[in-house]
Amino acid sequence: MPVALDALLAELPADAVTTDPAVIEKYRYDWAHDPAAGMPVAVVRPTAADQVQTVMRWASTNRVPVVPRGAGSGLSGGSSAVEGGVVLSMDRMRSVHIDPDCRVAVVEPGALNAEVKAAAREHGLWYPPDPSSYEICSIGGNIATNAGGLCCVKYGVTTDYVLGLDLVLADGTAITLGGKRLKDVAGLSLLKLFVGSEGTLAVVTGAVLRLVPAQQAPSTLVALFESMVAAAAAVVEITRSTRPAMLELMDAATINAVENHLSMGLDRTAGALLLAQSDAGGAAAGAEISAMERAALRCGATELFRTDDPAEGEALAAARRAAFPAIEKLGSLLLEDVGVPIPLLAQLLSGIADIAKRNQVAIPTVAHAGDGNTHPIIVYTPGDADAERRARKAFGEIMSLAISLGGTITGEHGVGRLKKAYLPAQLGPDVMALSQRVKQALDPLGILNPGAVL
Ligand SMILES: Cc1cc2nc3c(=O)[nH]c(=O)nc-3n(C[C@H](O)[C@H](O)[C@H](O)COP(=O)(O)OP(=O)(O)OC[C@H]3O[C@@H](n4cnc5c(N)ncnc54)[C@H](O)[C@@H]3O)c2cc1C
């Protein structure tokens, strides 16, 4: 055992540190399964913030890389382990307390998004951010990636709900930013710097999250189109006049993959499926759905289906959320997360189709369309080196396409390790240099999640 690890073991409870290779293996990868993940010397699973401080002080003294980890559902290799480092897993810090008078949740970072939603529901409240992975991802990971999701088109993303953070810095200093107060402009807006920082600037050990009144049961609209381009035009038309609580898009390949996976009667012949919801309630929801229907028809919808039955609506949303697991059955995946201003969605989608054709790869595509955020999913046969080369080429070309349209290489999954090489092309040298200066100021030894993002 490395001597430095002895010092850490002496300071933490025995069950907080494991060096068992079988356990370590389970903490090496996120859902991106990055083959370049290193072999850490230990997994540390603290139960309190002061233990996180101990880990960071020890890591600073011994210059050991630390990879903060939530639930490992990330799609960009952000929590891939680093060779010779430690994985700092927050999965044992998961308390959730609801303060209904302040309308906030006070949470530890390992709490799953679904656990926060469930606790809020008991008080008639709602924590809106809803990544499709909400049942398997942690709040700490959501904060570190500034996660989005399906209802974000109306309700915003994670950062819009973070009122306060407890953080442990690289040198072990514990700080608190913000809190239960709804308005607070004292000092620099440091809180937002840490949201989306992907474990590179600090470890999140606690958060105060804003809650809102429970959502009304949604009404749902499904519109089918002959092509993704026609559906993209409908997205522009719908968002121009209404504010849907969900506006999701699936292409033909995704519809078929989901149908193979769930057998729920989706129309396999459709070129694109647009799934919209209104949570305005009662007659207002009916009016919103009708307005969306008219907009879809103006853009060539071939079939429409609407329902006020929440169970039916949830089944359709679940079908959309099942897109990744369904497509995962088709082969190895490279997951994209590119976004553009909404009016450029059609151009992005037809460009992706061209890239698929040129590189002879399948790229089923789903999208949080109302946010202009798409997930082209490049599928290739595992073990086929040429197919993998073509897939990687397509991966880069899609990001270049998004940048050329004034878009982003990542709308919600983060840069992690898989997209790091493409970040300078989007940000440019001055913003990259500024970002490096921030990193240097907060983590001068470069021990927090090295190799990710910057
Ligand atoms: C099926 C599926 C569907 C998905 N759908 C969506 C979606 O709709 N929207 C979306 O945004 N994402 C989605 N994701 C991606 C993923 O779930 C999110 O990125 C999520 O926020 C990651 O949370 P996690 O707890 O799993 O974090 P991890 O994967 O463990 O870590 C993610 C990043 O956060 C950092 N981190 C984790 N915890 C902390 C902490 N306490 N302090 C500091 N840094 C930390 C890690 O270092 C890493 O950089 C999906 C993933 C899957 C598998």
PDBQT file of the ligand as one rigid body, heavy atoms in Angstrom, charges set to zero:
ROOT
HETATM    1  C1  LIG A 501     -29.873   7.245 -19.406  1.00  0.00    +0.000 C 
HETATM    2  C2  LIG A 501     -29.264   8.592 -19.129  1.00  0.00    +0.000 A 
HETATM    3  C3  LIG A 501     -29.993   9.737 -19.415  1.00  0.00    +0.000 A 
HETATM    4  C4  LIG A 501     -29.447  10.998 -19.138  1.00  0.00    +0.000 A 
HETATM    5  N1  LIG A 501     -30.199  12.118 -19.379  1.00  0.00    +0.000 NA
HETATM    6  C5  LIG A 501     -29.728  13.331 -19.050  1.00  0.00    +0.000 A 
HETATM    7  C6  LIG A 501     -30.517  14.493 -19.241  1.00  0.00    +0.000 A 
HETATM    8  O1  LIG A 501     -31.652  14.437 -19.700  1.00  0.00    +0.000 OA
HETATM    9  N2  LIG A 501     -29.971  15.696 -18.898  1.00  0.00    +0.000 N 
HETATM   10  C7  LIG A 501     -28.716  15.790 -18.361  1.00  0.00    +0.000 A 
HETATM   11  O2  LIG A 501     -28.274  16.901 -18.063  1.00  0.00    +0.000 OA
HETATM   12  N3  LIG A 501     -27.951  14.709 -18.180  1.00  0.00    +0.000 NA
HETATM   13  C8  LIG A 501     -28.413  13.489 -18.497  1.00  0.00    +0.000 A 
HETATM   14  N4  LIG A 501     -27.639  12.382 -18.292  1.00  0.00    +0.000 N 
HETATM   15  C9  LIG A 501     -26.260  12.534 -17.812  1.00  0.00    +0.000 C 
HETATM   16  C10 LIG A 501     -26.046  12.440 -16.274  1.00  0.00    +0.000 C 
HETATM   17  O3  LIG A 501     -27.063  11.700 -15.643  1.00  0.00    +0.000 OA
HETATM   18  C11 LIG A 501     -25.916  13.830 -15.673  1.00  0.00    +0.000 C 
HETATM   19  O4  LIG A 501     -24.749  14.453 -16.186  1.00  0.00    +0.000 OA
HETATM   20  C12 LIG A 501     -25.861  13.857 -14.149  1.00  0.00    +0.000 C 
HETATM   21  O5  LIG A 501     -25.895  15.201 -13.719  1.00  0.00    +0.000 OA
HETATM   22  C13 LIG A 501     -24.626  13.193 -13.575  1.00  0.00    +0.000 C 
HETATM   23  O6  LIG A 501     -24.839  12.981 -12.182  1.00  0.00    +0.000 OA
HETATM   24  P1  LIG A 501     -24.025  11.864 -11.389  1.00  0.00    +0.000 P 
HETATM   25  O7  LIG A 501     -24.396  11.957  -9.971  1.00  0.00    +0.000 OA
HETATM   26  O8  LIG A 501     -24.217  10.541 -12.023  1.00  0.00    +0.000 OA
HETATM   27  O9  LIG A 501     -22.540  12.412 -11.592  1.00  0.00    +0.000 OA
HETATM   28  P2  LIG A 501     -21.205  11.679 -12.023  1.00  0.00    +0.000 P 
HETATM   29  O10 LIG A 501     -21.360  11.017 -13.347  1.00  0.00    +0.000 OA
HETATM   30  O11 LIG A 501     -20.699  10.852 -10.901  1.00  0.00    +0.000 OA
HETATM   31  O12 LIG A 501     -20.236  12.946 -12.184  1.00  0.00    +0.000 OA
HETATM   32  C14 LIG A 501     -20.470  13.917 -13.171  1.00  0.00    +0.000 C 
HETATM   33  C15 LIG A 501     -19.505  15.084 -12.982  1.00  0.00    +0.000 C 
HETATM   34  O13 LIG A 501     -19.802  15.748 -11.763  1.00  0.00    +0.000 OA
HETATM   35  C16 LIG A 501     -18.675  15.751 -10.890  1.00  0.00    +0.000 C 
HETATM   36  N5  LIG A 501     -19.218  15.587  -9.540  1.00  0.00    +0.000 N 
HETATM   37  C17 LIG A 501     -20.101  14.651  -9.110  1.00  0.00    +0.000 A 
HETATM   38  N6  LIG A 501     -20.410  14.864  -7.823  1.00  0.00    +0.000 NA
HETATM   39  C18 LIG A 501     -19.690  15.944  -7.419  1.00  0.00    +0.000 A 
HETATM   40  C19 LIG A 501     -19.579  16.659  -6.187  1.00  0.00    +0.000 A 
HETATM   41  N7  LIG A 501     -20.267  16.310  -5.086  1.00  0.00    +0.000 N 
HETATM   42  N8  LIG A 501     -18.741  17.720  -6.135  1.00  0.00    +0.000 NA
HETATM   43  C20 LIG A 501     -18.039  18.111  -7.234  1.00  0.00    +0.000 A 
HETATM   44  N9  LIG A 501     -18.117  17.477  -8.410  1.00  0.00    +0.000 NA
HETATM   45  C21 LIG A 501     -18.943  16.415  -8.500  1.00  0.00    +0.000 A 
HETATM   46  C22 LIG A 501     -17.784  14.619 -11.369  1.00  0.00    +0.000 C 
HETATM   47  O14 LIG A 501     -16.433  14.858 -11.054  1.00  0.00    +0.000 OA
HETATM   48  C23 LIG A 501     -18.038  14.661 -12.864  1.00  0.00    +0.000 C 
HETATM   49  O15 LIG A 501     -17.251  15.642 -13.462  1.00  0.00    +0.000 OA
HETATM   50  C24 LIG A 501     -28.153  11.105 -18.593  1.00  0.00    +0.000 A 
HETATM   51  C25 LIG A 501     -27.423   9.942 -18.290  1.00  0.00    +0.000 A 
HETATM   52  C26 LIG A 501     -27.973   8.711 -18.563  1.00  0.00    +0.000 A 
HETATM   53  C27 LIG A 501     -27.169   7.493 -18.206  1.00  0.00    +0.000 C 
ENDROOT
TORSDOF 0
